């Protein structure tokens, strides 16, 4: 038998494999996005010019609501508009007290709590991890230690040092003051600057 010649075992037959069109389409789309990204000269979100990210208003709604989640708007929505988009409160809560129709700011979290008779609305900050994912900056003066670790390049030790420096100063007056934190030099500052506001 010549070298490189293999025989098939008896009973073995070749079968055609069906190609899953959905998987093929998904892979082609992924390849197209990768090529567009490489053509633009960036290799991921870290190198992306944040000024080209879509500007929008993102608000999270949770609690006793039919469709909890994060909703995007082109302009600040009123509370009633957000609740309507989220499907409204669960059945039986519509008879609650009238909700104030105030405009909401991006990065806010609205929690709906219902006792069945009354609906209460609580407003707070969206998680820093959600904000970073959506391209929203986080507050250097208000964010928790855990929230600061959502910023690429900030680990638990640097976050703890930022918190200590913030307490010592009574809050940062300018973002550049973060350079006084040990472990944050000009390179890291330039990397984390787009993620921060006062």
SULUR-V354472 format. One record per backbone hydrogen bond with DSSP energy under -0.5 kcal/mol. NH is the residue of the N-H (numbers start at 1). CO is the residue of the C=O. E is the energy in kcal/mol with one decimal. If there is no record, write none. Layout:
nh=NH co=CO e=E
nh=NH co=CO e=E
This chain:
nh=5 co=2 e=-1.5
nh=6 co=4 e=-0.6
nh=12 co=9 e=-1.6
nh=20 co=18 e=-0.5
nh=21 co=19 e=-0.7
nh=24 co=20 e=-2.4
nh=25 co=21 e=-2.7
nh=26 co=22 e=-2.5
nh=27 co=23 e=-2.6
nh=28 co=24 e=-2.4
nh=29 co=25 e=-2.4
nh=30 co=26 e=-2.5
nh=31 co=27 e=-2.5
nh=32 co=28 e=-2.4
nh=33 co=29 e=-2.5
nh=34 co=30 e=-2.4
nh=35 co=31 e=-2.5
nh=36 co=32 e=-2.5
nh=37 co=33 e=-2.4
nh=38 co=34 e=-2.5
nh=39 co=35 e=-2.4
nh=40 co=36 e=-1.6
nh=41 co=38 e=-1.1
nh=42 co=37 e=-1.8
nh=47 co=44 e=-0.8
nh=48 co=44 e=-0.5
nh=48 co=45 e=-0.8
nh=50 co=48 e=-0.7
nh=52 co=49 e=-2.0
nh=53 co=50 e=-0.9
nh=57 co=73 e=-3.1
nh=58 co=56 e=-0.6
nh=59 co=71 e=-2.5
nh=60 co=108 e=-2.4
nh=61 co=69 e=-3.0
nh=62 co=110 e=-2.5
nh=64 co=112 e=-3.5
nh=65 co=63 e=-2.3
nh=66 co=88 e=-2.5
nh=67 co=86 e=-2.2
nh=68 co=65 e=-0.5
nh=69 co=61 e=-2.2
nh=71 co=59 e=-3.0
nh=73 co=57 e=-2.4
nh=79 co=102 e=-1.6
nh=82 co=78 e=-2.1
nh=83 co=79 e=-2.5
nh=84 co=80 e=-2.1
nh=85 co=81 e=-2.1
nh=86 co=82 e=-1.7
nh=87 co=84 e=-1.5
nh=88 co=83 e=-2.7
nh=90 co=64 e=-1.1
nh=93 co=90 e=-1.8
nh=96 co=93 e=-1.7
nh=102 co=100 e=-1.2
nh=104 co=77 e=-2.6
nh=107 co=58 e=-3.2
nh=108 co=58 e=-0.5
nh=108 co=105 e=-1.1
nh=109 co=124 e=-3.3
nh=110 co=60 e=-3.4
nh=111 co=109 e=-0.5
nh=111 co=122 e=-3.0
nh=112 co=62 e=-2.7
nh=113 co=111 e=-0.6
nh=113 co=120 e=-2.9
nh=115 co=118 e=-2.2
nh=120 co=113 e=-3.4
nh=122 co=111 e=-2.4
nh=124 co=109 e=-2.4
nh=126 co=107 e=-2.9
nh=131 co=127 e=-2.3
nh=132 co=128 e=-2.7
nh=133 co=129 e=-1.7
nh=134 co=130 e=-2.0
nh=135 co=131 e=-0.6
nh=135 co=132 e=-1.0
nh=136 co=131 e=-3.0
nh=138 co=195 e=-3.1
nh=140 co=197 e=-3.4
nh=143 co=139 e=-2.0
nh=148 co=144 e=-2.0
nh=149 co=145 e=-1.0
nh=150 co=147 e=-1.6
nh=151 co=148 e=-1.5
nh=154 co=151 e=-2.2
nh=155 co=153 e=-0.6
nh=159 co=155 e=-2.5
nh=160 co=156 e=-2.1
nh=161 co=157 e=-2.2
nh=162 co=158 e=-2.5
nh=163 co=159 e=-2.2
nh=164 co=160 e=-2.1
nh=165 co=161 e=-2.4
nh=166 co=162 e=-2.5
nh=167 co=163 e=-2.2
nh=168 co=164 e=-2.5
nh=169 co=165 e=-2.2
nh=170 co=166 e=-1.1
nh=171 co=166 e=-2.6
nh=177 co=174 e=-1.3
nh=178 co=175 e=-1.9
nh=179 co=176 e=-2.1
nh=180 co=177 e=-1.7
nh=181 co=178 e=-1.8
nh=184 co=181 e=-2.1
nh=185 co=183 e=-0.7
nh=189 co=185 e=-2.7
nh=190 co=186 e=-2.5
nh=191 co=187 e=-1.5
nh=192 co=188 e=-2.4
nh=193 co=189 e=-2.2
nh=195 co=192 e=-1.7
nh=196 co=193 e=-1.6
nh=197 co=138 e=-2.1
